[in-house]
Each structure stands twice: as C-alpha cells, then as structure tokens.
Amino acid sequence: MNEYRSSVVFATPDLPLRDDVRRLGTLVGDLLSEQVSPDFLDEVEDVRTAAIARRESNAPLVTLSTQLAGRSPREAEALVRAFSTYFQVVNIAERVHRIRRRRDYQRAGTKRPQPDGLHDALLALKAQGVSLEELAQWLPRIDIEPVFTAHPTEAVRRALLEKEQLMVASLVDNLDGQRTPGEQAADAARFRMALTASWQTTDSSPVRPTVDDEREHVGFYLTRVLYRVIPVFYESLEQALLDTWGRTLPLPRLLRFGTWVGGDMDGNPNVDASTITATLNAQRAAVLELYLKDMLALASLLSQSTELVGVSDAVVARVADYRQLLPDVESRPRHADMPYRLLNDRMRARLQATLADAPGAYASPEEFSSDIQLILDSLEANKGKHAGWFSVRRLLWRVRTFGFHLARLDVRQESSVHSRALAEVLGGQEAFDALGDAARAQTLSPYASGEAVLAHGADEVGQRLDNVFGALADARRRHGADALGSYIISMAHDRGDVLAVLALARRGGLLDAGNAVPLDIAPLFETVDDLRRGTATLRDLLADPVYRAHLTARDDVQMVMLGYSDSGKDGGIAASRWGLQQAQVELLEVANEFGVHLTFFHGRGGSISRGGTKTTHAVNASPRGSIDGRLRVTEQGEVIHRKYGIRALALRSLEQSAGAVLRASLRPRATEPREEQWKPVMAVVAEHSSRAYRAFVGDAEFMNYFRQATPIDVIERMTLGSRPSRRLGENAALTNLRAIPWVFAWSQARAVIPGWFGVGSGLQAAADAGHEERLREMAHDWPFFETFLDDMSMVLSKGDIHIAEQFSRLAGPLHERFFPLIREELALTAHWVKRLSGQQELLEHDPRLALSIRLRNPYIDPISTLQVDLLQRWRASGREDESLLRALVACVNGVSQGVQNTG
C-alpha cells in the first residue's frame, strides 16, 4: 500500500512526508499479510488499484461496486479495517510532518517565523507600531479558554489513543538525523508493535460510554498533553518577546480550560447533580496527583545545602511555620541542612491533606502558589537560576493555569426544562406558556431578585434542578469559584429564560454571603431566528433592573453563546454564517450602550457546517472589536484529537490562538468603508441561500429521503457518546434531530449537504442582481467572505457526488425527487466558489490540504462502496443482522478516519 498515482505531486518541503507514507504503507502491507494472510493483502491491493484507476479516469463506480458486492460481513469488515489502518498511519505521518516543519521554522529563527505563530504575531505587531509597553498593558486582558465537550462524534477509543502516541513518539524520535541504524530499527519495531496492537483492538466499544468514560477521555488530553505543554507555551512567548523587543515581560495567565463533560444536561438524562459533583471531585484529584508527582521530582532536584549556598529567610520561616502546622511530618535527619527539601516535604503533606480533605490542607491554589513562589524567589536570589529555578517555575505556571480544579465546568440545560419546573409552582404549564415576555419577566422578577421565595414542587424535573443548583453551591464552597464556568441556557428566546435560571438558582440555595447568585448565566442563541432576536433579547435583559443588579455583582461581564450547529441546520450554512456575523456586531453595540463587557462563547463543531474552521481564520474574520482579548470556543469530537492529541501540535494550536487574539485585539483591522456596500450583497446571498436550503429540507418527503439516503440509522445504533442523538420523547422531524448526527450522516454519505447546500443559489441570486463585481471585491478584500469561500472550497473537496449518488439510490423513488437538486446545486456552488476565488480547481490556494484529501480519497471510496452494499442488506434484514451492523460500524469509523470529519 505504498504507491501513488502519477497525478499526486509532493512539493519539495513535503518530500519527507511522501517517504514516511511510503514506508508506513509498506508496514501496513506487512501487517495485513501477517495478521490475516498474504492472499488478503493481494485482495486489498486489487481493490486499491481499482479505486485508484477509477479516480484517475473519473469513471463510474460500477466496476468497483461489482468487485466489492456481496462480501460476507466478516470479509467486508476486514477490508474496511485494512483501509482504515492506512488512514491511521497517514494521519500520524501528517501530524509528525507538521512537527518536522515546525522544527524547520524554529531552526530558521526570526528570519523565517512560522506563519500564525507567536513570533510571527509579535513581529507583525511591532511592525504596526506596537511597543512592549503597550503589549504589557494588554496582556492582563487576554483570556483564551478552549472548552472541551463530549459530543458523540469522537470515534477514537482511549486504548487506541495511547497506542497512537507510541507510534508518534517512534516517528518523532526518528526525526533525529543522528540516529544509528540500530536505533532506527528499534524505532520501526516500536511503531509496528503499537500498530499491531491497534489492529488487534476493536475500533469501538460494544457498550455506550458513560459520563465517567467521557470524563476520562477528555482528562487524557488535559492531564497527558496540556498539563505538560502549558509551561512551554509561556517559555515560547518569553522567547518571542526577547527576539522581537530584546527584553521580556512578567507574564500573567493567558490560558485556561473549560469542560462540558459531566455538566451538559441538555437532552442527556445521564447528566445531573451527581455527575457535576463527581466530575469536579475527579478533576481535583487528577490535578493534585500531578502536582504531587512534580513535587516529588523537585524534592530530588532541590538538594541545596546551606553549607554551600544561601537560602532566603522567607523559606526558613515557612519551614518553621509548617513544623507547627504539621507536627507529624518528619524529614530525614540527613536533610536537616536542605531547606528546600524540608519545605517540599511539608508542601507535599499539605497537598495530600488537600486531596483527602484533611486538616492542614491548602485553602486555595493561591496558597500553594505562594509556597512555590517563595522557592522560586529564593533560588533566583541565591545562585539557583540554573539549579532548579526553571523546573520550579514550570510547576508555578501549571498551578496558575489549572488551579485545584483542572478545568472550569460549565453547566447547560434547555430553556423549556426551566419553564416546566417553574410552571408547576406558578399556575400550571398552559398558563405559564401563555405569558408574553414582559408578563413572564414581571412574574419571575420577585423570585429572581430574592424578594419572594419560590416554592418547591413535587415534579421530578424541578427536583433535579434543585439538586443541580445545590450541587453547584456545594462545589463553590469546596472547590472555589474558579472551578465553575457559566450556566448555558440552550434554546434561549427571551429575557424570561435568563430570569428563570436566577429564580431557580435561588430556590436551589446557590447564594453568596451577600444573598446574590454567584453564577454567570449565558443565553445560547442557536437558531437563525434567535440570532436575529438576540439583540432585542440582550437589550431587554440589560434594561431589566433585577438582572442588571445581578450583572453588577458579576463585574458587569456578560457572556453570550453563539450556536453554529443549529443555526446551520435551521437555515443553511450561508444564512448561519451571516446571521452569526451580524449578531456579533449588533450585540456588541447593545453591550457598549449599557457599559457591559461582552464575551462571545463560540459553539463551534469540527465540520464546516458546524462552524469548524482554522482558528486564525475565524479570529481574523470576526467583526472588529468582538475579540477584545477574549476567545472562548468549544473543542468538540475529532477536533480535540486533531488539535490536542500530540504535545507539539497542542502547543502549536495554543500559540496560534494566542497569536490571533493578540493581533485582533491590539491592532484590529482598519475600518473598511466598502463593508457598508458589501453587507446588503451578503444579505442577498444569505436570504436566497436559505430559501433554497429550506425548500430542499422542507419537502414533505425529505426526512424519509434523509433516513434512507444516509446511514443515520447506523449512527443512531452506534455507542459513540452518552447523549442520545435526539432529545427524549421527540419525533423524527429535522427540527428535533441534533445537529451532530445530522452532519455526521451526510458526511458519511459523502454528500456533505449541511456544509454547502444553497450557497450556489445565493451567489447566483446576488450575481443576477448585478452584484458580481461586488462579490469579487468581497472575495478578495473581506476576510469574512474570503474565509467563507475557502471553507466552501474545502467542504466541496471532501464530498464525492458519485458516492453520494449510490447512497441516494437506496431511497428508491425518492432518489429522482431529491438527487437532481443535489447535483444541480453542487455544480452551481462549485462554479461560483471557483469563479469568485479565482481558482481553476478547488483548493488551488491550499495545495497542502488538497494533497491530503487527494491522498485519501481513493482509499475512502472502497469503504463507502462497501457501506452502501452493507446498508442495503442490513435494512433488508429488518436491521436485525448484528454481523452486518458490526461491519457497518467499521465503515463509519473508516470513513471518519479518512475524511477527518464526523459531526
């Protein structure tokens, strides 16, 4: 599996990648021959050759379909796993190649900084007139917070993640040009060992993961990757400052992390007060254990003797204080002249007490940081800069970032759940629902302000919410305010939805010493209509005296979450993107009018249709003033694995985010006068695009077509996440289907409808209205529109109309009703994307991504072809044949590995 079509050409910097992929492809072939049989390898090669030939000639799928038809489930699954294994090694090789390229840039120094990195950003800012003093004023305002979510799109098991890290490590070690032949052979053996173990591990668990499993999964990235790279990030920033201005600055904390795992109750009955408590306890234990390991390592390192070097009086005094606080802690007599070890022993004892909630525990992470700072200052003052100072400072950066909580826990619930709990004690559901916004706000105000006491109900929904707010109150007391993020209200429609949370929080006992609710509440605007109404909702909210009093107690900081997924499902990708852009501009105007600091929380998914795009592009395309030092964004599904699965790439992702935020904040784009002329044109594109999209998905037979022309029924049977694919008790209407399986299903069918449908119609309508020259201007000079077209180019390249047609034919007579519309709209969209961006071929401006997709497509085709055949047979069996289902699940995992997007 190591030969390429002649049309695939590697640029000179990517030739090492070509060599790696060839070598690893040979290794996959050896694996298949050993683990299955030489005949099986020959069969895989025959299928691969046929798939490549089909791509080379752009021929129909008939030959490949005939070759693969009628395979037994076991044979089909083996073939799928063979091609999936190829994707696995190619994905690994590409990630290691990114590390190789990063090292090349680092060797080049400031003469050729890596694009979008910290050096690149700071050099650009200096060229724009930013001084080190101006930067020093801005740094305390920078707050970057990736928030990890447990959406059911991640198809990589923890066991496979660990083996993948072993494979990556062996390839990274081999980047060293001084490796001996024996060492290179050992590297190859380590890679093959991990690859073979992966082959012998099933791709997916036979049981649906629990919330505990999801917490462990996210914890892998937080504790195994990010905990290690955080100090390196700050060291890289210091070096970039030094290289740019010749001196550095005291650095505040710029990064922190959040999580939804254990707190996202929206539509998930498995998440409640108990998972909130368990998650916070588990995260606390995990990070304290990491600190204990680091402290033990420092105990060995910091062996300085007072007979040879001085130590600060503050360290000696702290040891004396702790001898009284912890009289049972004894140090070895031979360490009597080693004050750092004496203090370390007692600091570890305090950490152990913190872990056990025992006497002597640290009251806060700041208290622990104070001890670390004492050691750091003493080392610096006593010739210890090269005798442990560096390692101590690394621990300090970790404590400042992760505290005693590891990641802030957000809580989310859908607005109708709050309404149901309130209606029970406020006159009944029908009467409560009949209230308009003003009447509802008037009804809720006394309870939200604390002037009146909201009665407790007997309904289970209300009791669950009481328990949740009680758990948050307990968590705040035990873990501190920093452990809790925001309370997200999904499907927020008006100010009453926010006041409802205040009232329920009071009833649940979430109050501080001043009788205020110590909770940041963020409405989530996630449909096109809610985005349009969002400005009025925020204005009503900020004008409400009860809520404004609450916000004043929260330092006048308001968070608004923007939903990319549901707005795209609701109105199509163009209307979603434009609605989100306009909403940010208008919401900022309202916040500024009321003197409130507004933070946008971007609910982005991994795919283009759910807001996924490069972070640097997203920040650059944001409305002027919308970043203002703050970036809070969800990291979902396969995105977590891709961005944070390897330490070097996690560091690169953090540096890109920081560089983009610094540039957008200190030197935002100049005001573009032509934007006022472009906005009406974009409004035409969005409106006509949405009409085409809604006409397509609004057809009375559309959901029947969708359920037959995609493997949605397989996805719903898979054990990918703890949350159901639709809210409990809801019907099969599109409005009730979650955006994630909606996108996942179309991605599997290779049509990728949510990512582009309607865009061609929208662009055509704008051109027909005489705006083509404006569209060209927009494509060239407006980052928002340029990014939009780039994203369309990428998503169109990942689709395949021929495969999509095979899936569509599974819908029988409905195929002729819907597929011609898909084909026509696809051609129109591709035409306008290429025309406006000046490309002859899609992704012409991003040859590296184009190469990546072209490498994979011939290997995805056999999996998709098998998937169509297996799906037809499984449905014919009444969806009862478990062996066919297992093979189909393997297909889903294989396609996901290939396209590197799920939901």
N, C-alpha and C positions, 0 to 999 in steps of 0.2 A: 504493500500500500504506500509506495513512495515515489510514484511517477506523476508527472504533471502534464497537462495539455500544453501544447506549444504556445497557446494564446495567453497563458499566465506568465507574466514577466515580473521579476522582482527587481526593484530599484537597488542600486549598489549598497545603500545602508541596510537593506533588508536581506542581503545575501546570507548572512549568518542564520537568519530565521529559516530561509529555504533549506540550508544544510541541516538545521535541527529537525525540521519537519520530515525531511527525507530519512534521517537517521531514526527518528522515533517511529515513522511509518514502517520501516523495516522491523523495528522491535515489536510493533503491533502484529505484523505478519507472523513473526516467530511465536508470539504469544498464542495466536489463533491456531497455529499448527500444533503447538504443544498441548494446549488446553482442550482443543476439540479434535482436530485431525488435519493432516496435510490436504486431504480432499476438500475439507471445509474451506481451507484457505484458498484453494483453487476456485471454489464456487464463489467466494466473496470477491475474488479478483475478476471473475467473469461478470458479475453484477456491476462491479465498479467500472469496468471497461465499457459496458453497455451504457451506463449512466453518463460517463464522460462523452461517449460518442453522441448520445442524444443531445447533450449540451452543445457540443462542437457544431453539430449540424442544425440545431434548433428544430429537431424532428419531433413528431408527436410522441406521446408516451406509450403508444401501442406495443412496441417491441419490449420495452422494459416491463410493462404491465403483464404481458403474456409470460415473460420469463419468471416473474415472481408470483403469479396467480396460483392459488390452490395449495400453498405451503401449509404444512401442519403448524399448529400454534408453536410447538417447540422449535421447529426449523425457523419459523419467522422470527421468533424471539432471539434465537442465536444470531441470525443475520443482523437484526436491529442492534443487538449489543455489540457486534463487531464494528459496525459503522459508528456507533456511539463512542466506542473506545477510541476510535480515530479522532473524533471531535474532542474527546477529553485531552489527548496528548497535544493536539493542535492548539487548543485553548491554553494549555500550560506553556507550550512553546512561545506563543504570542505574549503571554504575560512576562515570561523570562526575557523575551526580546525587549520589552518595554524597560525592564531593569537594565539590560545591556545598553540601550540608548541613553538612559538616564546617566549611567556611568560615563558614557562618552561625553555628554554635555558637562558633567562635573569635571572631567579631565580638561576640558577646554576652558574652564573658568569663566570669568566675566566677559571674555571676548565673544563667547557664543552661549549665552544663558539659555536654558531650556525654556521654550515658549510656555507662558502662563504659569511659570514657577515663581518662587519668591524673589529670586534675583531679577528676573525679567520684570516683575511688577514694580520693584523698588527702583530699578534703573529708569523705567518709564516715568514713574512719579517724579524722580529727581529731574529728568529732562523737562517735565512740565512745571518745574519751579517749586516743588515741594521741598521744604527744608527738614532737617532732622528734628528741629524744634516743633514744627507743625505736626509732624508724624507723632511726636511724643504726646501732643495734645489729643490726638485721635485714638491712639492705641487703647486707652481705657474704655472707649466706647465700642470697641469691636467685640462682637459676641456671635460666634459661629457654633451652631448646635445641630449636628445630624441626629435625627430621631429614628431609631430602628423599630420597624413594625413587623408583625407576624402574619402578613398576608399569605394566603395559601398558593404561592407561586414558586417557592424555592424547592427545586426538585433534587437538591444535593444533600445526601444524608451526612450526619456528623462523622460517621465512620469513614466515609469517602473523603470528606474534607481533610481529615487528618492524614490520610494516605496521599492525597494531593499535595499537602505541604511537604511530605517527604520527597515526592517527585520534584517539586520546585526546588527544594534545597539541594538535591543532587545536581540539577542543571545549573543552579547559581554557583555552586562550588566549581563547576566545570568551566565557568567563565574566566577563571584564573588561568592565564596563559602559561603559568609556570608549573602547572600540574604535570606530574610524571605519567608515563603510560600506565603504570600500575595504579596510580590514583584515579586516572580517567576510567580505567576498567572497573575500579571499585564504585565510582560514581554511577556507571552504567548498570552495575549489578544492583545497586540500591534502587535505582529507578525501576528496573524490571521487577524487583521484589515487590515494591509498592503497587506497580501496575498489575501484577499477577494477583496480589491480594485484593485489589479493587475488582478485578474480573470475577473473583470468587465471592464477592459481596453483592447481594441484591441491590438494585438501584433505588428501590423504595421500600419503606416499611409496610408490612402486611396490615398494620393497625394504624388508625388515625392518630397523629401525635397529640399529646395533651398540652395544656398550657405549660406544664413543667418542662416538657420536651422543647417547646418553643423558647422558653426562657434559657434553657441550656444552650440552644443553638445560637441565640443572639449573644449569650455570655461568652461563647467561643471567640467571637470577634472582639468583644470588649476586653477580655482578660488575656487572650493569647496573642492578639495583634496590637490593638490600640494602646493598651497599657504599656507595651514595650516601645511604641514609636512616639508617644507624646513628648518625652524629653528631647528626642532627636529633632522633632519639629521646631522646638524653641531654640535649639542649638543651630539649626539651619537658618532660622530667622536672624539670630545674632550674627552669624557669619555673613549673611546677605547685607545686614546693616553695616557691618565693618567694611565689606568690599565696596559698598556704594558710597558711604559718607566718611569712611575712615575711622569711625567710632561707633559704639553700640549704645543701647539704652537699657534701663531697668524695664523688664517686660512684665506687663500684667497678664492675667489669664485671658487668652483669646478664644479658647476652645472648651466646650463641654459636650456631653452626650445625653440624649434622651431615649426613652423606650416606650412603646405601647404594650409590650408583652406583659400580660397579667393585669392590664388596666383598660384594654379596649373591649368594652361590654357591648358595643353596638352590634346587635344581631347575633351575639355569641353567648349562649346561656352558660357556657363553661367558665366565664369570667365574672367574678363577683368580689365581695369584700374579702373572702378568704384568699383569692389569688393575688389581690392587691397586697395584703399583709405578707403572704408567702414570698412574693416577688421582692419586696423591699427587704425582707429578712435575708433572703438568699443572696441578693446583691451586696448587702452589707457584709455578710460572712465572706463572700468571694473576694472583695477588695481588701478586707482586713487580713485575710490569709496571704494575699500578695504582699502587703506591707510587712507582715511578719517574715516572709521569705527574704525580702530585700534587707530588712534589719539584721537578719542572721548573717547575710553576706557582708554587711557593713561591719558586723562585730569582728569578723576575721580581718577585714581590711584596716580598720581603725585601731591599731595596736600601739599607737604612740605612747611612749613612756615619758613621764615628767622629768626623768633623769636626763633626757636628751633634748626635749623640746618643750616649750611652754604651752599652756592651755589657758583659756580665758577664765576669769574669776566667775563669770556667769555660769559656766559649765560646772565648776566645782560647787557653786551654790545650789545649782539644780540637783546635783547628785545628793547633796546633804538634805535638801527638801524631800527628795524621793525616798531617802532612807527612813524618814519619819512616816511618810505616807504609806510606804510598802515595807514594813519592818521584816516581813518574812522572806523577802527576796535577798538571796545571798550571792555574792560573786566569789569566784575562786581567789584564794589568797594571793596567787601569783599575778593577779590582775590589779593588785592594790595601787600600783603606780600607773595604771592605764585608765585615765578618767573617761575617755570616750567609751571604752568597753563597760565601765561601771554604769554610765548613763544609758548605754544601749541595753544592758540587762534590764534595767528598770523601765525603759520605754517599751520593751517587748512585753514585760509583765503587765504594763498598763494596756497594751493592745490586746493581750489575752483576756484581761478583765473586761475590756470593751466588747470583745467577741462573746463573752459569757454573761454580759450584763451584771458583772460582779463589782464589789467595792474596789476603788482605785482606778476605775475606768476613765478614759478620756471623756470629757464632757462634750467635746466637739473636735472636728478635724483641725480647726484653727489652733487648738491647744497642742495637738500633735505636731502641727507645722511649726509652732513656736519652739518646740524642742529641737526639731531638725534645723531650724534657722540658727539656734544657739551653736550647734556643732559647726554649721557652715561658717558662721562669723568667726568662730574660734580658729578653725583651720586656716581661714584666709589671713587672720592676724598673726598666725604662728607658723608660717612657712609650710602650710599644708595644702597649698593650691594644687600641687602635684602629688599629694599623698592622701587622696580620698575625697577632696573637695568636689571633684567632678561627679563622683558616684552619689554623694550626699545630695548634691543639687538635683540630680535626676530624680531621686525619690521625692524631693520637695515639689518638683513640677507635677509629679503624679498625684500627690496629695492635693495640691491646689486644683487639679482637674477633676479628680474622681471623688474627693472627699471621703466620707464614710458610706456613701450611697451608690457609687459606681456610675449610675446613670439616673437622671430625673425621670420619674414615672408620670406619664400623662394618663388621665382617665377620660374615656369617651363614652357617651351614651346618646341615643337618638332622641330628638325632642318629644316625640309622641309618648315615649315611656314616662317622661316627667309629667306630661299632661295627664296621663292616665292616673298617676299617683295623686296628683292634685285634685283631679275631678272627683275622686272618691270622697274627699272631705270638703269639697266646695260646690256641692249642688248636683253632682252627677255628670257623666260624660257628655250627654247630649247638651245640657245647659252650658257646660264649660266650653265645649267646642263652638257653640253658637256665639260666644262673645267675640267681638271685634278686638283689634289690637289695643285700642285705647281702654276699652272696658276691662279687658283681661289684665292690662297693666295696673289699672286702678284697683282691681280686685286683689292682685298679688302684692302690691306695694307695702301694705302694713306688715305682711309676713316676711317680705324681703328685707324690710328695714329693721325688723325686730319689735315694732310697735305692738304687734299682735302675735299670738302663739298659734302656729299651725297644728291642728290636731293630728294624731297618728291614726292611720287607717288599719283595716284588717286585711286588705288586699296584699297578695304576695309581692306584687310589683313595688308598692310603697315600702314594704318591709325590707325588701332587698336594697332599695335606695337608702333607707335609713341606715342599714348596716354598712353600706359603702361610705357614706359620709362619716359614720362613726369610725370606720377603719382609717379614713384619711386624717381624722382628728388624732387618733392614736399614733399614726405614722408621723405626724408632725411633731408630737411630743417626743417620740423615741428617736427618730432619725433626723429631725431638724427640717426647717422649711426648704432647704436646698434639695431635699430628696424628692419633692413633689413638683411636677411641672404644671401644666394647665389642665383645666377641665374643658374638654372639647364637646360642643353640642352639635352633633351632625343633624342635617336637615333643619338648620335654624332658619326661621322665616321672619321673625319679628322680635321686638324687644321683650315681649312676654316670655319668649323661650329662654331668655337670659335671666330675667327676674325669677322665673320658676326655679332655676338652679340655686339662686340665692336663698329663696324661701325654703327649699328642701334641705340645703346645707345647714341652715339654722336649726331646722327640726332635727337633723341628724346629729347635732352637737358640735359641728365644726366651727368653733368660735375662738377668738384670741382673748387676751386679758381685757381688751377694750370693748368686748362684745361685738367686734367686727368679724366678718367671714374672711379668713386668711386664704383666699383662693383666687387664682387668676382664671377667669372664665373667657373662653374663646368661642364665639359662634363660627360654625363652619358653613360657608356659602358654597354649595356644590352643584347646583343646577344652573342652567343659563338664566332662568327667571330669578332665582335667588341672588345671583351675581348682579343682575340689573337692579333688584330691590335693595341690595346690600347697603347702598349709600343712604337711602331713607331709613333703613333699619338702624344703622350706626348713628345717624343724626338723632333719631328718636331716643336711642339708648343714652347717648351722651347728654341729651337735654333732660333726661329723667332725673329728678333730684335724688331719688333713692339710689339709683345706680351710680350717679356721679359722686355721691358721698362714698360709696364703696370704692370707686376708682381712685379717689383722692387718697384713701388709705393704702392703695396699692401703688403709690407714687405716680399716678396719672399715666400709667403704661397700659395700653390696651393691645391685646393680640387678636388678630382675625385670621382664621384659617381659610385658605382658598383650595377648593376641591377641583383638581384637574380631571379626575377619572369620571365622575358622574356628570360633570358638565359636558364632557366629550360624548358620553353615551347618550346624553339628553339631546344635544343639538348638533353634534358633529364636531370634528376637530377644528375647523376654521372659526366657527361661532364660539367654541370654547376658548380658544387662544385669544380671540379678540375681546370676548367678554371678560376674561381674566385681566387682560392688559388695561382695559377701560376701568374695570372695578378698582384696580390699584390706584389709578390716578384720582378717581373720584373719592375713594375712601380716604386717601391722604389729604385731600382738600378739606374734608369734613373734620378729620382729626386736628389738622392745623388750625381750623376755625375755632375749635374748642380748647386748644392748647394741650392736646393729649399726644403722647408719644405712641405711634402706631407701629407694631411689629407684625409683619406678614409671615405666616406659617404656611409654607408651600407643601401641599399634599400631593407630591409627585410620585408616580409609579415608575416602573422600569421601561415601559414601552413608550413610543412617541405619543400614542393615543391617550396615554395616562399621564402626560406631562414630562416624560423622560427625555432628557437632552443633556448635552455636556454642561457641567456646572458653569464653566466660564462663559459659555454662550448664553445660558439662562440669565446670569447676572448682568451681562453686558446688554442683553435685550430688555431688561427690566425698565420700567418707567423711571425717569430721572427723580431721584430723591426717595425711591421706595426701599433702597437697601439701607442707607444711612448707618452703616456699621454693623447691621444685624442680618444674619442669614440663618433661618430655621427651616429645615426641609426634611421630609420623610425619606428614609432609605428603605426600600422595600424589596422583598423577594430576591431575585437573582442579582439585583444591583448591589446588595450587601456583599455577596460573594465576589462579584467582579471588582468592586472598589476597595474592599477591606479584607480580602481573603489572604493577601500576601503583604508582609510588613512594608516592603519597599514601595509597593503600589498604594497601600493605605497612606503612607507618608506623602506620596505624590498627590493623592486626592485631597488631603488636608491642605497641602501647600497651594494647590490650585484654587481651592475655596478661599483661602486667606488672601491670596494674590488678587483674585477677582473682587472680593469685598473691599480690600484696601483701595484698589483703583476706582471702583464705582463710588466709593464714599469720599475720598479725598479730592478726586478730580472727575466728577461725573461728566457725562457727555455734555458738550455745549448744546444749548437750546437750538433746535433745528426749525427755522421758520416754515419750511415746507411741510412739516408734520401736520399743520392745520389743513393743508390741501390733501395730504395722504389719508388722514383719518376717514373722511367720507368715502374714499375709494375702498378702504379696508372694510368699512361698514357694508358696502355693496357686496364685497366678496363674502363676508360672513353671512349676510342675510340670504343670498341666493344659494350659498353652500348649504346652509341649514335647511332651506326649503327642499333641496334635492335629497339631503340625508333623511329628513323626516318623512318625505314622501316614500322613500325606499323602505325604511324600517316601520313606517306607519301602515303599510299594506296589511289588510286583514289576515292574510296568509303568511305574513313574514315570520312570525315565531315558529310556525310549523316548518317553514323552509330552514330557518336557522337551526332547529333541533335535528334536522335530517342532513343538512349540508355541512355540518361541523361535528367534531367528536365531543360535543358538550356533555352528552350522556356518559361518556367515559370519564371525563374530567370530574363530573359530579360523583362518580364512584371511587375516585382516587383518594388516597389518605394523605393529602398534602398539608392540611392545616387543621387546627382545632375549630375554626369557624365554618359554619355551613355556607354553601355557595349562594344561598338566598336566605332572607330572614324567615324565621319560623312562621309557618301558617300562611305564607304568601303564595300567590298563584304564579303561573309561569309567564306572566306579562313581562315585557322588556323593562318596564319601569321598576319591577321588583327584583330583577336579576342583578346581582352585584357586578360592578364594572370589571372586576378582576377575571372571573370566569368568562365574561363576555369577550374581553380582549384575548384571553388565553385561547378560547375556542377558535376564533378567527385566525389567530397566529398559527395554530396547528393546521388549519385548513389551507394555509398559505395565501389566503385572500387578504388578510390584514385590513378588513373593511373599516374598523374604527379609526385607523391611522390615516386615511386619506379620502374616504368616500365623500363626495360633494365638493371637494376642493376644485376640481376641474370645472364644474358648473359655476362655481363662484367666480373663478378667474375669468371664465368665458363671458359671464354677465358683465363684469367690470370692463372687459375689453370691448364688448358690444356697445357699452355706454360711452365709449370714446376715451377710456382711461388707460389704454395700453402703454403709452409713454410714461404716465404716472407710475404704473406698475413696474416698469423698468427702472425708474428712479428709485422706487421703494426697494427693489431687489438689490440695488447697488449701494444705497446710502442710508437705509433704515435698518439698524441691527435687528429690530423685532421681526421685520418681514424677511430679511436675509436668513435669519435663523429658522424661521418658519419654512422657507423653501428648502433649506439644507435638510431639515428634518423630513420633509416630504420626499426628497431625493433618497434618503436612507431607507425610509419605510417602504417605498416602492421597490427598491432594490432587493429587499428581503422577501418580497412576495413572489409568487410564481403563478401566473394565470393558467398554465396548463394543469398544474396540480390542483389548483382551485376548481377547475372545471370538473376534474374527476370526482372531487368531493361533492360538487353541486349536483352531479348526475345521481347521487344517492337519494336526492329529494324527488326523484320521479318526475311527474308532470310539472311540479313547481320549478324545476330547473329552467324550463323555457320561459317561465314567467319572470324569473329574477336574474338569471345569469347574463342574458344580453345587456341588462342595465349595468351589471358589474363590469363587463368587458368594455362597454362604451365609456363609462365614467373613468375607468382606469386609463384608457387611451387618452382621454381628454386631459386628465390630471397630469400624466407623464408629459404630454405635449407642452402644456403651459409651464410646468416646472422647468423643463429643459430650455424652453424659449426665453423665459424671463431671467433665468440664471446664466444664460449664455453657454449652455453645455450641449454637446452633441450626444453624450451619453450620461446617464445618471451617475452621480458621484464622481464625475470627472474632476471636480475640485478637491476630492479627498481620496487620492489613489490608494492610500494605505488601507482605508476602510473598504474600498472597492475590491482590493486584492483579498482581504479577509473573507468577504462574502463570496467571491468567486472561488476561493479555495474550498469552501464548504458546500456550496450548492449541489455539486454532483453527488455528494455523499448523503445529503439530506433527501434527494429525490427517491432513492430506493426505499428509505424508511417511510416516506409519505405514500409511496405507491403500495407498499405492504399495508399501511394503515387503512387505506381505502378498501382494500380487499378484505382485511380482517373485520373492519367495521360493518361491512355489508353482511358478512357471515354471522357475526355476533348478534346483530339485530334480527337476522333470520331465525336465530336460535331462541328468540324471545329474551335476549340479553341474559341467558342463564348459563352459558358456557364459560366457566371460570378460566379455562386454559386460554380461550380466545381473549378474555379480558386481560389476563396477565400479559399476553403478547401486545395488546393494545396499550397497556400502561407503559411497556418498554418503548413503544413507538412514541408516545407522548414525551417521555424523558429524552429519547434520542433527538427528536426534532427540537426540543428545548435546548439541548446541548449545542445543536447545530446553528440555530438562528440566534442563540444567546439572548432571547427574549421570551418571556412566558406571558405574564399578565401585566 
